[in-house]
Amino acid sequence: MIKVNVHTDATGLQNDLPLNRISDTLHRSDSLLWVDLIAPTPDELRLVGQEFAFHPLAMEDAARRHQRPKLDHYDGFLLLVFYGLQTENGRPRTREVTLFAGKNYLVTVHDGSLPEIPETADRWCQNVANLGNRGVGLLVYSLLDALVDGYFPCIDELADRVEELETAIFKPGEAGEQAAIFALKKDLLAIRRVLGPERDVMNVLVRRDAPVFGVDGASVVVYFQDVYDHILRVTDAVDTYRDLLSSALDAHLSMTSFRLNEVVRRLTASSIILMSITLIAGIYGMNFEHMPELSWTFGYPFALGLMTAVAGALVVLFRRIHWL
């Protein structure tokens, strides 16, 4: 599906413009276009690529998903690959967005729905008349800022899960913490893999004056600095939670080893007590004819009492050394 929004000084904002009318406004100096391709077919991608004369390598990047976040400079436009973050079935999922930013247009390509894009489109439609020659730069900033801000709710959910796991590992009888920790570390690693390149992309936008955003591009850099700061915050949070999970995993393994040692000690103490009783029973169970206790009236109670006394003494001893 293709959505085309166009603003010109003469006609104002026009929504859902037909694709075949893009050429009429693309070359006007007062026009500003946003073309949004949602799960486009190969034919739709080809038509848009021909309309804007995009480089074949750029179109190849847009057609192939799971690209690394990057910023490529082409003749007349920038190619930007960025990622949003959504929670799906309790797990964070990255969502790829490809941006073509030209002098007076922005083309976005993505699979499925991203709530940040229609929200940004609504804000743009309300303020497009006031953007002036910074229109594309501010539009790119608004979209990237919305995508990065979408990371924070997911990161907060992950933080809650980390806290729950930290509490669970110290509760006896809990099972499955190790698998949960590894799954959460995998989720954080997937987020970290896109944050690193995205930080590099924003570093380029902040430190270099991009003429594709117009003669007033220097003032747009200030806005990109805000996005850059947000990415740093998310990156620091992800790194912190990864460290906490590593510490939690170490603590979990230590607690598991400690509990195992506790069980082994108790079993060892119980075995020693039973072995002592068995030793006494074995002595009196031997088929010897001349044993004084056999003809003694209190021989049987004496044997039972001896077993009880030895067992009791061992129990007291093991409790003093905290084996029971």
DRENLODREN-333645 format. One record per residue (C-alpha): x, y, z. Coordinates in steps of 0.05 Angstrom, whole numbers, padded with zeros to 5 digits, always signed. Layout:
N
XYZ;...
***
This chain:
324
+00000+00000+00000;+00024+00070-00018;+00004+00134+00017;+00024+00201-00013;+00018+00267+00024;+00038+00331-00011;+00042+00403+00011;+00052+00463-00034;+00045+00537-00020;-00008+00543-00074;-00053+00483-00058;-00036+00470+00015;-00037+00399+00042;-00064+00343-00002;-00073+00274+00027;-00075+00207-00010;-00050+00237-00075;-00048+00188-00133;+00022+00162-00149;+00018+00185-00221;+00012+00258-00198;+00078+00258-00160;+00116+00283-00221;+00072+00344-00225;+00094+00368-00156;+00162+00336-00146;+00201+00389-00185;+00165+00448-00153;+00209+00487-00105;+00151+00499-00057;+00130+00426-00052;+00142+00377+00004;+00123+00304-00006;+00119+00244+00040;+00109+00177+00006;+00097+00119+00055;+00101+00048+00028;+00071-00004+00074;+00092-00076+00057;+00101-00056-00016;+00100-00106-00073;+00160-00109-00120;+00120-00072-00173;+00103-00016-00124;+00176-00009-00104;+00197-00007-00177;+00146+00047-00194;+00168+00091-00136;+00241+00080-00153;+00230+00101-00225;+00189+00161-00204;+00244+00188-00158;+00302+00161-00200;+00332+00124-00141;+00398+00088-00149;+00391+00013-00162;+00435-00003-00101;+00389+00039-00057;+00328+00003-00085;+00362-00064-00071;+00372-00044+00002;+00298-00025+00007;+00276-00091-00024;+00319-00134+00021;+00298-00133+00093;+00340-00140+00156;+00392-00089+00134;+00441-00062+00184;+00424+00009+00208;+00463+00056+00163;+00466+00123+00127;+00487+00124+00054;+00498+00186+00012;+00473+00184-00060;+00468+00237-00112;+00409+00280-00090;+00384+00239-00032;+00403+00202+00032;+00387+00129+00046;+00373+00116+00119;+00359+00048+00150;+00331+00053+00221;+00293+00008+00269;+00233+00016+00313;+00217-00028+00373;+00151-00061+00391;+00128-00113+00442;+00098-00175+00410;+00073-00233+00454;+00113-00206+00512;+00178-00204+00472;+00211-00142+00441;+00213-00142+00365;+00252-00094+00321;+00217-00064+00260;+00258-00040+00201;+00244+00026+00166;+00281+00050+00103;+00281+00125+00090;+00297+00161+00025;+00307+00235+00043;+00314+00284-00015;+00312+00359-00021;+00237+00364-00017;+00212+00293-00006;+00214+00235+00043;+00200+00163+00022;+00191+00111+00077;+00189+00035+00066;+00169-00014+00120;+00133-00080+00131;+00070-00080+00173;+00044-00023+00214;+00087+00021+00258;+00046+00067+00303;+00102+00119+00303;+00093+00132+00228;+00019+00153+00228;+00031+00193+00292;+00088+00230+00258;+00046+00239+00196;-00010+00271+00236;+00038+00320+00269;+00070+00336+00202;+00002+00349+00170;-00014+00398+00226;+00052+00436+00222;+00077+00428+00151;+00060+00500+00132;+00107+00526+00185;+00168+00484+00169;+00196+00526+00112;+00259+00501+00078;+00275+00457+00138;+00214+00413+00121;+00249+00348+00102;+00301+00354+00157;+00250+00366+00211;+00206+00311+00182;+00264+00261+00186;+00279+00284+00256;+00206+00276+00278;+00203+00205+00251;+00270+00183+00280;+00252+00216+00347;+00185+00178+00348;+00220+00112+00332;+00272+00121+00386;+00220+00144+00438;+00183+00079+00423;+00242+00042+00453;+00230+00068+00523;+00164+00031+00539;+00195-00035+00516;+00258-00021+00557;+00215-00007+00618;+00180-00074+00609;+00247-00109+00604;+00270-00073+00667;+00210-00101+00704;+00226-00171+00680;+00299-00163+00702;+00275-00141+00772;+00228-00201+00776;+00284-00249+00758;+00331-00218+00809;+00278-00230+00862;+00261-00300+00838;+00331-00329+00841;+00333-00321+00917;+00267-00357+00927;+00272-00431+00942;+00232-00477+00898;+00232-00431+00837;+00250-00465+00771;+00265-00440+00702;+00303-00377+00721;+00364-00396+00680;+00324-00404+00616;+00287-00339+00629;+00353-00302+00640;+00382-00328+00576;+00319-00310+00537;+00320-00239+00565;+00394-00232+00550;+00379-00253+00478;+00326-00200+00472;+00373-00146+00499;+00427-00169+00452;+00380-00162+00392;+00364-00091+00413;+00437-00075+00426;+00455-00099+00356;+00413-00044+00324;+00429+00010+00375;+00503+00010+00361;+00496+00025+00286;+00439+00073+00299;+00484+00112+00345;+00536+00116+00289;+00482+00141+00241;+00460+00196+00288;+00532+00214+00301;+00540+00228+00227;+00476+00269+00224;+00498+00310+00284;+00570+00322+00263;+00560+00334+00189;+00520+00388+00154;+00476+00350+00105;+00458+00396+00046;+00401+00350+00027;+00362+00382+00085;+00366+00452+00054;+00407+00514+00065;+00384+00518+00137;+00409+00448+00152;+00454+00471+00208;+00394+00487+00252;+00365+00417+00240;+00428+00387+00270;+00405+00413+00338;+00343+00369+00333;+00383+00308+00313;+00425+00319+00375;+00362+00306+00416;+00352+00239+00381;+00425+00222+00391;+00419+00235+00466;+00358+00190+00470;+00395+00134+00435;+00452+00141+00485;+00402+00135+00542;+00371+00072+00513;+00440+00043+00499;+00463+00056+00570;+00399+00025+00597;+00407-00038+00554;+00480-00045+00575;+00461-00037+00648;+00406-00090+00645;+00453-00138+00608;+00504-00129+00665;+00449-00140+00716;+00427-00204+00681;+00499-00229+00680;+00504-00216+00754;+00436-00249+00765;+00459-00310+00725;+00522-00315+00767;+00480-00308+00831;+00432-00361+00805;+00488-00410+00792;+00518-00395+00860;+00450-00406+00894;+00440-00470+00855;+00508-00495+00877;+00494-00474+00949;+00427-00510+00950;+00459-00572+00921;+00513-00571+00974;+00459-00564+01027;+00423-00625+01001;+00488-00665+00997;+00506-00647+01068;+00438-00667+01094;+00441-00733+01056;+00511-00745+01082;+00491-00732+01154;+00430-00777+01147;+00473-00832+01116;+00523-00829+01173;+00467-00834+01225;+00436-00894+01189;+00504-00927+01180;+00518-00921+01255;+00452-00954+01272;+00463-01007+01219;+00532-01022+01249;+00503-01035+01318;+00446-01077+01288;+00497-01116+01247;+00540-01132+01307;+00481-01159+01347;+00454-01194+01286;+00515-01239+01278;+00504-01312+01292;+00553-01318+01351;+00534-01365+01407;+00574-01332+01462;+00550-01260+01468;+00535-01237+01539;+00478-01192+01517;+00440-01251+01486;+00424-01282+01553;+00415-01216+01589;+00344-01196+01605;+00354-01124+01583;+00398-01141+01523;+00346-01123+01471;+00327-01056+01503;+00401-01042+01513;+00414-01051+01438;+00356-01006+01419;+00377-00954+01470;+00449-00955+01444;+00423-00944+01373;+00380-00886+01397;+00437-00855+01438;+00486-00858+01380;+00435-00830+01331;+00417-00774+01380;+00490-00756+01391;+00503-00752+01317;+00441-00709+01306;+00466-00660+01360;+00535-00660+01329;+00510-00647+01258;+00463-00591+01281;+00521-00556+01316;+00561-00556+01251;+00499-00537+01212;+00494-00600+01171;+00422-00611+01193;
***
